[in-house]
Amino acid sequence: MLLKIEDLDCRIASSQILRACSLNVERGEIVSLLGRNGAGKTSTLKNIIGLYSPQNGKITFKDKDITTASSRARVLMGIGYSPEDSRLFPELTVAENIKLGFWISKDTERAESFDMEKAFHIFPALKNLYNRLANNLSGGEKKMVAISRALALNPSLLLLDESMEGLSPRVVKSFSEAIKTIRKDLGASVLLAESNIYNASRLADRAYIIERGEIYFEGTPQQILQDKQLLTLVGK
């Protein structure tokens, strides 16, 4: 097993945001974490990458306990993270933003090279955006750059937070194919936080539903699509 989360409790100030949250990702899997806005999807990813610290529970990655490890240590072990708001440096070009990942990747456990040609293979549109400032990109273009920057770290596990939110159906289809390519050609597992079950059903092997910080369901996207009660808990 690549990633295992056990009974995670996380509190921010006076708010309990995760309650006994448990999930896992096997090697080679694409797993979707589904839920409405505010359900706890982003908080789960931030606990995995180390931006939030749980009060109880355990996070295991590659059979190592990383519950108290720093974010940097987790990245060096092979966890990549693309946040919902992309978090690009607006004054840098597309190429410069992606190359920030190259700067760190030499210290990661998967030190094999990830070059710009691989980024272009996954997201062909980036080739024409190479020298454009990040501040001048569309929302979808920013997401491509953010994912490519995370891939430059050569992750074994890629965390994607709402990577398809707000995109047109045509672009969603393109992103779905890109994520499949990431698994096939780069060998990375993917944990995708998503609020739209139809987007998740395009590519996820398994799915979890999170509601009010608790895992409510584990199964396949197809099971969710066939259950009216489960559909009320996820975006459509």
C-alpha positions as CSV (number, residue, x, y, z in Angstrom):
1,M,0.0,0.0,0.0
2,L,1.3,3.4,-0.9
3,L,-0.7,5.7,1.4
4,K,-2.8,4.8,4.4
5,I,-4.6,7.3,6.6
6,E,-6.0,5.9,9.9
7,D,-8.6,7.6,12.2
8,L,-7.4,11.2,11.5
9,D,-8.8,13.9,13.7
10,C,-7.9,17.5,12.8
11,R,-9.0,20.7,14.5
12,I,-8.4,24.2,13.3
13,A,-9.0,26.7,16.1
14,S,-12.4,25.7,17.5
15,S,-13.6,23.9,14.4
16,Q,-13.3,20.1,14.0
17,I,-12.6,19.6,10.3
18,L,-11.8,15.9,10.2
19,R,-13.3,13.2,12.3
20,A,-11.7,9.7,12.4
21,C,-10.9,10.0,8.7
22,S,-9.5,6.8,7.1
23,L,-8.6,6.1,3.5
24,N,-5.9,4.4,1.4
25,V,-4.3,4.6,-2.0
26,E,-2.7,1.5,-3.6
27,R,0.3,1.7,-5.9
28,G,-0.9,2.5,-9.4
29,E,-4.4,3.6,-8.4
30,I,-6.4,6.7,-9.2
31,V,-8.7,7.4,-6.2
32,S,-11.2,10.2,-5.9
33,L,-12.2,11.9,-2.7
34,L,-15.7,13.3,-3.3
35,G,-17.8,15.7,-1.3
36,R,-19.5,19.0,-1.3
37,N,-17.7,22.3,-0.7
38,G,-16.6,22.4,2.9
39,A,-16.9,18.6,3.4
40,G,-13.2,18.2,4.2
41,K,-11.6,17.3,0.9
42,T,-9.0,20.0,0.9
43,S,-8.3,19.5,4.6
44,T,-7.6,15.8,4.0
45,L,-5.0,16.7,1.3
46,K,-3.4,19.3,3.5
47,N,-3.0,16.8,6.3
48,I,-1.3,14.4,3.8
49,I,1.1,17.0,2.5
50,G,1.8,18.4,6.0
51,L,0.2,21.8,5.8
52,Y,-2.2,20.8,8.6
53,S,-1.3,18.8,11.7
54,P,-3.8,16.2,13.0
55,Q,-4.5,15.9,16.7
56,N,-5.1,12.1,16.5
57,G,-4.6,9.4,13.9
58,K,-1.8,8.2,11.7
59,I,-0.5,8.8,8.1
60,T,1.7,6.1,6.6
61,F,3.4,6.6,3.2
62,K,5.5,3.8,1.7
63,D,5.3,2.0,5.0
64,K,6.8,4.9,6.9
65,D,4.9,6.9,9.6
66,I,4.9,10.5,8.3
67,T,2.3,11.9,10.7
68,T,4.7,14.4,12.2
69,A,7.1,14.8,9.2
70,S,7.6,18.2,7.6
71,S,6.1,19.1,4.3
72,R,9.5,19.2,2.8
73,A,10.3,15.6,4.0
74,R,7.0,14.4,2.5
75,V,7.8,16.0,-0.9
76,L,11.3,14.4,-0.8
77,M,9.7,11.0,-0.1
78,G,7.6,11.4,-3.2
79,I,4.3,13.3,-2.6
80,G,3.4,16.0,-5.0
81,Y,0.6,18.5,-4.4
82,S,-1.3,20.7,-6.8
83,P,-3.6,23.1,-4.8
84,E,-7.0,24.2,-5.8
85,D,-5.9,27.8,-6.5
86,S,-2.8,26.7,-8.3
87,R,-0.5,29.1,-6.3
88,L,1.7,30.0,-9.2
89,F,4.2,32.9,-9.1
90,P,2.4,35.4,-11.3
91,E,5.6,37.3,-12.3
92,L,7.3,34.1,-13.5
93,T,6.8,32.5,-16.8
94,V,5.2,29.1,-17.3
95,A,8.7,27.5,-17.8
96,E,10.1,29.2,-14.7
97,N,7.1,28.0,-12.5
98,I,7.6,24.4,-13.7
99,K,11.3,24.6,-13.3
100,L,10.9,25.3,-9.6
101,G,10.0,21.7,-9.2
102,F,13.2,20.6,-11.0
103,W,15.2,22.5,-8.5
104,I,13.9,20.3,-5.7
105,S,13.6,17.0,-7.6
106,K,17.3,16.3,-7.4
107,D,16.9,15.6,-3.7
108,T,13.8,13.4,-4.0
109,E,13.7,9.6,-3.7
110,R,12.6,9.4,-7.4
111,A,15.5,11.5,-8.8
112,E,15.0,10.4,-12.5
113,S,14.6,13.4,-14.7
114,F,11.2,15.0,-15.6
115,D,11.9,17.4,-18.4
116,M,9.7,19.9,-20.2
117,E,9.1,17.5,-23.1
118,K,7.3,15.2,-20.7
119,A,5.2,18.1,-19.5
120,F,4.3,18.9,-23.1
121,H,3.4,15.3,-23.7
122,I,0.9,15.4,-20.8
123,F,-0.3,18.9,-21.6
124,P,0.4,19.7,-25.2
125,A,-1.1,23.2,-24.8
126,L,1.8,24.2,-22.6
127,K,4.2,24.2,-25.6
128,N,2.6,27.4,-26.9
129,L,2.6,29.0,-23.4
130,Y,6.2,28.3,-22.5
131,N,7.3,32.0,-22.2
132,R,4.0,33.5,-21.1
133,L,3.7,35.0,-17.6
134,A,1.6,33.0,-15.2
135,N,-0.4,36.1,-14.4
136,N,-1.7,36.1,-18.0
137,L,-3.0,32.5,-18.0
138,S,-6.6,31.3,-17.9
139,G,-7.8,29.2,-15.0
140,G,-7.4,26.0,-16.9
141,E,-3.9,26.9,-18.1
142,K,-2.8,27.7,-14.5
143,K,-4.0,24.3,-13.4
144,M,-1.9,22.7,-16.1
145,V,1.2,24.5,-14.9
146,A,0.5,23.7,-11.3
147,I,0.2,20.0,-12.0
148,S,3.3,20.0,-14.2
149,R,5.2,21.8,-11.4
150,A,4.2,19.0,-9.0
151,L,5.2,16.4,-11.5
152,A,8.6,17.9,-11.8
153,L,9.2,16.5,-8.3
154,N,8.8,13.0,-9.7
155,P,6.1,12.0,-7.2
156,S,5.0,8.5,-6.4
157,L,1.7,10.0,-5.2
158,L,0.1,13.1,-6.8
159,L,-2.5,15.0,-4.8
160,L,-4.8,17.0,-7.0
161,D,-7.3,19.5,-5.4
162,E,-10.3,20.3,-7.6
163,S,-8.1,20.2,-10.7
164,M,-11.2,20.1,-13.0
165,E,-13.4,22.6,-11.2
166,G,-14.8,25.3,-13.4
167,L,-13.4,23.8,-16.7
168,S,-15.5,23.3,-19.8
169,P,-16.5,19.8,-20.7
170,R,-13.9,19.7,-23.5
171,V,-11.1,20.7,-21.2
172,V,-12.3,18.3,-18.5
173,K,-12.0,15.5,-21.0
174,S,-8.5,16.6,-21.9
175,F,-7.5,16.8,-18.2
176,S,-9.0,13.3,-17.6
177,E,-6.8,11.9,-20.3
178,A,-3.8,13.8,-18.9
179,I,-4.3,12.2,-15.5
180,K,-4.5,8.7,-17.0
181,T,-1.2,9.5,-18.9
182,I,0.4,10.5,-15.6
183,R,-0.4,7.1,-14.2
184,K,0.5,5.2,-17.3
185,D,3.7,6.9,-18.4
186,L,5.1,8.3,-15.1
187,G,3.9,5.6,-12.8
188,A,2.4,7.9,-10.2
189,S,-0.7,7.1,-8.2
190,V,-3.3,9.9,-7.9
191,L,-5.6,11.1,-5.1
192,L,-8.1,13.5,-6.7
193,A,-10.3,15.7,-4.5
194,E,-13.3,16.4,-6.6
195,S,-16.8,17.8,-6.1
196,N,-18.2,16.4,-9.4
197,I,-19.0,12.7,-9.5
198,Y,-19.2,12.7,-13.3
199,N,-15.7,14.1,-13.6
200,A,-14.4,11.5,-11.1
201,S,-16.2,8.7,-12.9
202,R,-14.1,9.3,-16.0
203,L,-10.9,8.0,-14.4
204,A,-11.1,6.9,-10.8
205,D,-10.7,3.3,-9.8
206,R,-12.2,3.8,-6.4
207,A,-14.0,6.7,-4.7
208,Y,-14.6,7.9,-1.1
209,I,-17.3,10.3,-0.1
210,I,-16.5,12.7,2.8
211,E,-19.2,14.5,4.6
212,R,-18.6,16.9,7.6
213,G,-15.1,15.6,7.9
214,E,-16.0,11.9,8.1
215,I,-15.7,9.2,5.4
216,Y,-19.2,8.3,4.6
217,F,-18.7,5.8,1.7
218,E,-16.0,3.8,0.0
219,G,-16.6,2.0,-3.3
220,T,-16.6,2.7,-7.0
221,P,-17.8,5.8,-8.8
222,Q,-20.4,3.6,-10.6
223,Q,-21.9,2.6,-7.3
224,I,-22.4,6.3,-6.4
225,L,-23.9,7.1,-9.8
226,Q,-26.5,4.4,-9.2
227,D,-27.5,5.5,-5.6
228,K,-29.7,8.5,-5.3
229,Q,-28.8,9.0,-1.6
230,L,-25.1,9.0,-2.3
231,L,-25.6,11.4,-5.1
232,T,-27.0,14.0,-2.7
233,L,-23.7,14.1,-0.9
234,V,-21.6,14.9,-4.0
235,G,-21.6,17.6,-6.6
236,K,-23.2,16.8,-9.9
